[in-house]
Amino acid sequence: MSIHKEGYKILGFGFLILLMLNIAALIVWADNSAVKWSFLVISLGFYIFILFFFRFPVRELEPDPGLIYAPADGKVVVIEETFEKEYFKDNRLQVSIFMSPFNMHSNRYPVSGKVKYVNYHPGNYMVAWHPKSSELNERSTIVIETENGKEILVRQIAGAVARRIVTYAKKGQKVTQGDELGFIKFGSRVDVFLPPGTEIEVPILQQVKANKSILAKI
């Protein structure tokens, strides 16, 4: 277990701010031990939460061209056939994973292949489980073509708390199943659009983990 690089600046600034606030608390409430200790405990708890949020566990897997792995930790909130408007412009099987602030927020490639499409959209910050969040929220769309010619779309979606989507994918890049695709800060959602008829391996409301849970079979 390590700390993700996207958390370095936030953890550094957070430490300095909390340190200054605690020094101020020592001065203002010099004669009130209860208040000083309460402030210190709350600050420590908040900082531990930020450390927990930016955790980066080692999750190695042996790539398998016949499997589609979960690209994110969280709960499966949508499994349905829907019309994908941005890239495919036809019906696809959508699987959506809601990531709470307590989930690990590194996103991984669900399949190996070549990145065919990357597009970032600025937008709103509706709650991530809202049906319209995939169309109206800040989001980043990535399409990977597998060696068998199947195209898998992954969409990172910001939520009501999330304020920054980071995407490492570049068009034309060859990627390996399980490698890091990007990161979403503080609560979000990841949608996966699969070819119609894909065999889904998880039920609705199932908790899944990136690089560990199998979403579907190609």
C-alpha positions as CSV (number, residue, x, y, z in Angstrom):
1,M,0.0,0.0,0.0
2,S,1.3,3.5,-0.9
3,I,0.0,7.0,-1.4
4,H,-1.2,8.0,-4.9
5,K,0.8,10.7,-6.6
6,E,-2.4,12.8,-7.2
7,G,-2.6,13.2,-3.4
8,Y,0.9,14.6,-2.8
9,K,0.0,18.3,-3.1
10,I,-3.3,18.0,-1.3
11,L,-1.6,16.1,1.6
12,G,1.2,18.7,1.7
13,F,-1.0,21.7,1.8
14,G,-3.5,20.0,4.1
15,F,-0.7,19.3,6.6
16,L,0.5,22.9,6.6
17,I,-3.0,24.3,7.0
18,L,-3.9,22.0,9.8
19,L,-0.5,22.7,11.5
20,M,-1.2,26.4,11.4
21,L,-4.7,26.0,12.7
22,N,-3.5,23.9,15.6
23,I,-0.8,26.4,16.5
24,A,-3.5,29.1,16.4
25,A,-5.7,26.9,18.6
26,L,-2.9,26.5,21.1
27,I,-2.5,30.3,21.3
28,V,-6.2,31.2,21.4
29,W,-7.2,28.4,23.9
30,A,-4.0,28.3,25.9
31,D,-5.9,27.8,29.1
32,N,-8.5,25.3,27.8
33,S,-7.0,21.8,27.4
34,A,-10.3,20.2,26.4
35,V,-10.7,22.5,23.4
36,K,-7.0,22.2,22.3
37,W,-7.1,18.4,22.5
38,S,-10.5,18.2,20.7
39,F,-9.2,20.4,17.9
40,L,-6.1,18.2,17.6
41,V,-8.0,15.0,17.5
42,I,-10.5,16.3,14.8
43,S,-7.5,17.5,12.7
44,L,-5.8,14.2,13.0
45,G,-8.9,12.3,12.0
46,F,-9.5,14.5,9.0
47,Y,-5.9,14.1,7.8
48,I,-6.1,10.3,8.2
49,F,-9.2,10.3,6.1
50,I,-7.4,12.2,3.3
51,L,-4.5,9.6,3.6
52,F,-7.1,6.8,3.4
53,F,-8.7,8.4,0.3
54,F,-5.4,8.6,-1.6
55,R,-4.3,5.1,-0.8
56,F,-2.9,3.2,-3.8
57,P,-3.0,-0.6,-3.2
58,V,-0.9,-2.9,-5.4
59,R,-3.2,-5.0,-7.5
60,E,-1.5,-7.1,-10.1
61,L,-3.3,-9.3,-12.5
62,E,-2.5,-11.6,-15.4
63,P,-4.2,-10.0,-18.5
64,D,-7.0,-12.2,-20.0
65,P,-8.4,-11.2,-23.4
66,G,-11.6,-13.0,-22.6
67,L,-12.5,-11.0,-19.5
68,I,-13.5,-7.5,-18.7
69,Y,-12.4,-6.4,-15.2
70,A,-13.9,-3.6,-13.1
71,P,-12.2,-0.3,-13.8
72,A,-13.0,1.1,-10.3
73,D,-13.9,0.2,-6.8
74,G,-17.5,0.8,-5.8
75,K,-21.1,-0.4,-6.2
76,V,-22.7,-1.5,-9.4
77,V,-25.7,0.9,-9.7
78,V,-26.7,0.4,-13.4
79,I,-26.8,-2.6,-15.7
80,E,-28.9,-1.8,-18.7
81,E,-29.0,-1.5,-22.5
82,T,-28.9,2.2,-23.4
83,F,-28.2,4.5,-26.4
84,E,-24.6,5.8,-26.2
85,K,-24.7,9.2,-27.8
86,E,-21.0,10.4,-27.9
87,Y,-19.0,7.7,-29.7
88,F,-20.9,4.6,-30.7
89,K,-24.2,6.4,-31.5
90,D,-26.1,3.1,-31.0
91,N,-27.3,0.8,-28.3
92,R,-24.7,-0.6,-25.9
93,L,-24.8,-2.5,-22.6
94,Q,-24.0,0.0,-19.8
95,V,-22.5,-1.0,-16.5
96,S,-22.1,1.9,-14.0
97,I,-20.0,1.8,-10.8
98,F,-20.6,4.4,-8.1
99,M,-17.5,5.3,-6.1
100,S,-18.1,6.7,-2.6
101,P,-15.5,8.9,-0.9
102,F,-14.5,5.8,1.1
103,N,-13.6,3.8,-2.1
104,M,-10.1,3.6,-3.6
105,H,-10.2,6.1,-6.5
106,S,-7.6,5.0,-8.9
107,N,-9.2,3.8,-12.2
108,R,-7.8,0.9,-14.2
109,Y,-8.1,-0.3,-17.8
110,P,-10.7,-3.1,-18.0
111,V,-9.1,-4.6,-21.1
112,S,-5.9,-4.5,-23.0
113,G,-5.7,-2.9,-26.5
114,K,-5.2,0.4,-28.3
115,V,-6.8,3.7,-27.2
116,K,-9.0,4.8,-30.1
117,Y,-10.6,7.9,-28.6
118,V,-10.1,10.3,-25.6
119,N,-12.4,13.3,-25.0
120,Y,-12.8,15.5,-21.9
121,H,-16.0,17.4,-21.3
122,P,-16.3,20.2,-18.7
123,G,-19.8,20.2,-17.0
124,N,-21.9,20.2,-13.9
125,Y,-21.5,18.4,-10.6
126,M,-24.8,16.6,-10.1
127,V,-24.8,13.6,-7.7
128,A,-23.0,10.8,-9.5
129,W,-25.9,8.3,-9.3
130,H,-28.3,10.7,-11.1
131,P,-29.2,9.2,-14.6
132,K,-28.2,12.5,-16.3
133,S,-24.8,12.7,-14.7
134,S,-23.2,10.8,-17.5
135,E,-24.4,13.4,-20.0
136,L,-24.2,16.7,-18.0
137,N,-21.4,16.3,-15.5
138,E,-17.7,16.9,-16.0
139,R,-16.5,13.7,-17.6
140,S,-13.8,12.0,-19.7
141,T,-14.5,9.3,-22.3
142,I,-11.9,6.7,-23.3
143,V,-12.4,4.0,-25.9
144,I,-10.1,1.0,-26.1
145,E,-10.1,-1.4,-29.0
146,T,-9.1,-5.0,-28.0
147,E,-6.9,-7.3,-30.1
148,N,-10.2,-9.0,-31.2
149,G,-11.5,-5.7,-32.6
150,K,-14.0,-5.1,-29.8
151,E,-14.4,-1.5,-28.6
152,I,-15.0,-0.9,-24.9
153,L,-15.9,2.6,-23.7
154,V,-15.0,3.8,-20.2
155,R,-16.4,7.1,-18.9
156,Q,-15.1,8.8,-15.8
157,I,-17.8,11.1,-14.3
158,A,-17.4,13.7,-11.6
159,G,-20.0,13.8,-8.8
160,A,-21.3,16.4,-6.4
161,V,-18.1,16.2,-4.3
162,A,-15.6,15.4,-7.0
163,R,-13.9,18.5,-8.6
164,R,-11.2,17.0,-10.8
165,I,-10.9,14.1,-13.2
166,V,-7.5,13.0,-14.2
167,T,-7.1,10.9,-17.3
168,Y,-3.7,9.3,-18.3
169,A,-4.9,7.7,-21.5
170,K,-3.7,9.1,-24.9
171,K,-5.1,8.4,-28.3
172,G,-3.0,5.8,-30.1
173,Q,-1.5,4.5,-26.9
174,K,-1.3,0.7,-26.4
175,V,-2.5,-0.2,-22.9
176,T,-2.5,-3.3,-20.7
177,Q,-5.5,-4.6,-18.7
178,G,-5.1,-3.5,-15.1
179,D,-2.7,-0.6,-15.7
180,E,-3.8,2.8,-14.4
181,L,-6.2,4.8,-16.6
182,G,-6.7,7.8,-14.3
183,F,-8.0,9.1,-11.0
184,I,-11.1,11.0,-9.8
185,K,-10.9,13.0,-6.7
186,F,-13.5,12.7,-3.9
187,G,-16.5,10.7,-5.0
188,S,-17.6,9.9,-8.5
189,R,-18.8,7.3,-11.0
190,V,-17.4,5.2,-13.8
191,D,-19.5,3.9,-16.7
192,V,-18.5,1.0,-19.0
193,F,-20.2,0.6,-22.4
194,L,-20.0,-3.0,-23.8
195,P,-21.1,-4.6,-27.0
196,P,-24.8,-5.8,-26.9
197,G,-25.1,-9.4,-25.8
198,T,-22.0,-9.3,-23.6
199,E,-22.2,-11.8,-20.8
200,I,-22.4,-9.8,-17.5
201,E,-20.8,-11.5,-14.5
202,V,-22.0,-9.2,-11.7
203,P,-25.5,-8.5,-10.3
204,I,-26.9,-5.0,-9.6
205,L,-25.7,-3.5,-6.3
206,Q,-22.7,-5.7,-6.2
207,Q,-19.6,-4.2,-4.6
208,V,-16.6,-4.6,-7.0
209,K,-12.9,-3.9,-6.9
210,A,-10.7,-2.7,-9.7
211,N,-8.4,-5.4,-11.1
212,K,-10.1,-8.0,-8.9
213,S,-13.8,-8.2,-9.9
214,I,-14.8,-9.6,-13.3
215,L,-17.5,-7.4,-14.8
216,A,-18.1,-9.4,-18.0
217,K,-16.9,-11.9,-20.5
218,I,-16.2,-11.0,-24.1
